[in-house]
Amino acid sequence: MKIKFPPRSVASLRKSLLAWFDHHRRALPWRASRDPYRVWIAEIMLQQTRIAAVIPYYDRFLKRFPTVQTLASAREDEVLRLWSGLGYYSRARNLHRAAKEIEAKHAGAFPRTLNEALALPGIGSYTGAAVLSIAYDLPLAVLDGNVARVLARIAAVRGDLRQPRSWTALGNMAQGLMAAESAGDWNQALMELGEIICTPRSPRCDECPLAKFCSAQKLALTESIPAPRKKRAPVSIRIAAAILRDPQDRVLLVRDPGAHDGVLFSRMWQFPAIEVAEHAQEELAAHVSKTLRVKIVALKELPAAKHGVTYRNMALLPFLAQVAVLPKLARTRILPIARLGSVPISSATRKIAAALAGAQ
C-alpha cells in the first residue's frame, strides 16, 4: 500500500501544524528541557498511561533520580517503589536496566543513533524515534495510535490501521511528511493534535489546523476512520488474599509465590493470594498452609474490591487472619501495616490494604 500526498501541499501542511503547535502547545513538565534523560523518562512513563496520571510520578521520580547515574546506582526495589501505582512495571525494570547500560556503555549519555537506542532494554522504534527527535532533533518520525489516526484521516485510510500493510504505509507517510528542520516539535505536534483535537470519537474538526488537508472530513469519514479494533473478550477472575497480622500490628508480604500469572501483583511485594473458584476461604487457607506453613484458625472477610488489568476483570477478596507469630521465610517480609508504602507494591495490593483500613 502506498499513500499518496500531493508534494505541493506538504510545505503548507508542515507550516500549518507547526504554527498551531507553537501557539497551542501545553506546558508539560518534560517540555521544560530537551535533556535526553528527562525526555526518555517521560516517554517511558507515557506508554499506555494518561498524561494527568504521569505528571506527579514524573516529578517525584526526577526529584529522586535527577540523572541517569543516580538511577543506574539505585536498587531495583527503590525504583519500583517510586513507580508503584503507575502500572506496567516491566517499564520500570527495563528503565533501570537501560540506565545501567547507558552508564556502562555510553558514558552516561543517551545514545545518539537509532540502532544504539534500540539495543537498550525497553526501547522500541516509537520510543527511540521520540527521544532522538525531541532531544537531538534527529529526523525520525514517530508512529503511535494518535499519529496514525491523524495520518489515516488525512489520507482516508480505511480498515484496521494496525494491519502490517497499513501500519507500514502510515510509517512511510509519517517519515515523508516529517519537517526535518524541526523534528522534535513536528513529532510532538502530531501527537498533540491526535490527543486533543483529532480524537477517536467526535474530533474537533473546526479547530484542526489540518482540516483543509483532510480527506476523511471531505468524504464524511471522520467517525469511521480508524475502524474499531477488535477487543479481546473480557475474563472474570476472583483473587483471594490473606492479610496475616500479628499482635504488633505487623503484616506479612511475599514475593510472587507463583499462585497467579504475575500480572496482577507485577512480581512485587504482595499479600499471600491465590485465584479461587467457589470456596474462597477454604482455598485461601489451604494455600497459606501449604506455601507458608501457617495454620489459620479463622479468616475474617473484608470488603471486596474491583480491579482491572487489560481484558481481566478481577474481584479482589481480602481476608484478615490474626496470628500469634508471622513466619520468617525466604522471599517474605514483615513490616507494620502503616509502612506498607515503603516497599514496592502494586495498585491491587493497595486496594487490599485499603479494605483492612476501611474495616477497622
URPETA-V232931 format. One record per residue. N is the residue number from 1. PHI is phi as a letter, one per 40 degrees, with the letter a starting at -180 (NA if undefined). Layout:
# URPETA-V232931
<<N	PHI> <N	PHI>>
This chain:
# URPETA-V232931
<<1	NA> <2	b> <3	c> <4	c> <5	a> <6	d> <7	d> <8	c> <9	c> <10	c> <11	c> <12	c> <13	c> <14	d> <15	c> <16	c> <17	c> <18	c> <19	c> <20	c> <21	c> <22	c> <23	c> <24	b> <25	d> <26	c> <27	c> <28	c> <29	d> <30	c> <31	c> <32	c> <33	a> <34	b> <35	d> <36	d> <37	c> <38	c> <39	c> <40	c> <41	d> <42	c> <43	c> <44	c> <45	c> <46	c> <47	c> <48	f> <49	b> <50	c> <51	d> <52	d> <53	c> <54	c> <55	d> <56	c> <57	c> <58	d> <59	c> <60	c> <61	c> <62	c> <63	c> <64	c> <65	b> <66	c> <67	b> <68	c> <69	c> <70	c> <71	c> <72	c> <73	c> <74	c> <75	c> <76	d> <77	d> <78	c> <79	c> <80	c> <81	c> <82	c> <83	c> <84	d> <85	h> <86	c> <87	g> <88	f> <89	c> <90	c> <91	c> <92	c> <93	c> <94	c> <95	d> <96	c> <97	c> <98	c> <99	c> <100	c> <101	c> <102	c> <103	c> <104	c> <105	b> <106	b> <107	f> <108	g> <109	b> <110	d> <111	d> <112	b> <113	b> <114	c> <115	c> <116	c> <117	c> <118	c> <119	c> <120	c> <121	d> <122	g> <123	b> <124	b> <125	c> <126	c> <127	c> <128	d> <129	c> <130	c> <131	c> <132	c> <133	c> <134	c> <135	c> <136	b> <137	f> <138	c> <139	c> <140	b> <141	c> <142	c> <143	a> <144	b> <145	c> <146	c> <147	c> <148	c> <149	c> <150	d> <151	c> <152	c> <153	c> <154	d> <155	c> <156	f> <157	c> <158	c> <159	g> <160	c> <161	c> <162	c> <163	c> <164	d> <165	c> <166	c> <167	c> <168	c> <169	c> <170	c> <171	c> <172	c> <173	c> <174	d> <175	c> <176	c> <177	c> <178	d> <179	c> <180	d> <181	c> <182	b> <183	d> <184	c> <185	c> <186	c> <187	c> <188	c> <189	c> <190	c> <191	c> <192	c> <193	c> <194	c> <195	c> <196	b> <197	b> <198	c> <199	c> <200	d> <201	b> <202	f> <203	c> <204	c> <205	c> <206	c> <207	b> <208	c> <209	c> <210	b> <211	d> <212	c> <213	c> <214	c> <215	c> <216	c> <217	c> <218	c> <219	c> <220	f> <221	b> <222	c> <223	c> <224	b> <225	b> <226	c> <227	c> <228	d> <229	c> <230	c> <231	c> <232	c> <233	c> <234	c> <235	b> <236	c> <237	b> <238	b> <239	b> <240	c> <241	b> <242	b> <243	c> <244	c> <245	b> <246	c> <247	c> <248	c> <249	g> <250	b> <251	b> <252	b> <253	b> <254	b> <255	b> <256	f> <257	c> <258	g> <259	c> <260	a> <261	c> <262	g> <263	c> <264	c> <265	b> <266	f> <267	f> <268	b> <269	c> <270	a> <271	c> <272	d> <273	a> <274	a> <275	c> <276	b> <277	b> <278	c> <279	b> <280	d> <281	c> <282	c> <283	c> <284	c> <285	c> <286	c> <287	c> <288	c> <289	c> <290	c> <291	c> <292	b> <293	f> <294	b> <295	c> <296	c> <297	c> <298	a> <299	b> <300	c> <301	c> <302	b> <303	d> <304	c> <305	b> <306	b> <307	a> <308	b> <309	b> <310	f> <311	c> <312	c> <313	b> <314	b> <315	b> <316	c> <317	b> <318	c> <319	b> <320	b> <321	b> <322	c> <323	b> <324	c> <325	b> <326	c> <327	c> <328	b> <329	b> <330	c> <331	g> <332	b> <333	a> <334	b> <335	a> <336	c> <337	d> <338	c> <339	b> <340	d> <341	c> <342	c> <343	b> <344	c> <345	b> <346	c> <347	c> <348	c> <349	c> <350	c> <351	c> <352	c> <353	c> <354	c> <355	c> <356	c> <357	c> <358	c> <359	c> <360	c>>
